[in-house]
């Protein structure tokens, strides 16, 4: 079961950029449009997250920990993917673009 303490344990988490993690996970989960689903969720997140079903009896919870647990944690404002306690949780993020803020 997903818990905040489980996510805070660094042994249970993999951090990576969208372009690094999503293609591998999309293939593994048999969800070809995973990047599109993540982008849609990022644009319109919901507190309880969204569960997607993939092939080979797989599923993934797409969520934002700061919303889901109503707290503040390191990297908790990013989109995360939870595949169950037997697999790591994946924090997928877009790198900060200094040009976007006018810095």
C-alpha positions, 0 to 999 in steps of 0.5 A, a space after each residue: 500500500 502506498 504510504 508517505 513513509 515508503 516514498 520517503 525511503 530513498 531505496 524505494 524511489 527512482 528519479 529521472 527525466 521524462 525522456 529517460 524513464 517514460 519510454 522504458 516504462 511505457 514498453 514495460 507496462 505496455 502503455 504506448 501513450 504513457 507520455 501523453 497520459 502523464 502530460 495530460 495529468 501534469 496539465 490537470 492533476 487530481 488529488 487522488 491521482 489516476 490509475 492506468 491499466 496496461 498490458 500483461 496485467 499491469 497498472 500504474 498510479 500517476 499522482 503528485 505526492 504533495 496533493 495526494 498526501 496533502 503535505 510537502 516532500 522533496 520532489 513532491 510537486 512532480 508527477 510520480 508513478 507507483 507500480 506497487 510495493 515490489 517495484 520502485 516508485 518513479 519520480 518523472 520530472 522536466 528539467 528546470 528551464 531558466 529561459 522560461 522564468 526570464 532568468 
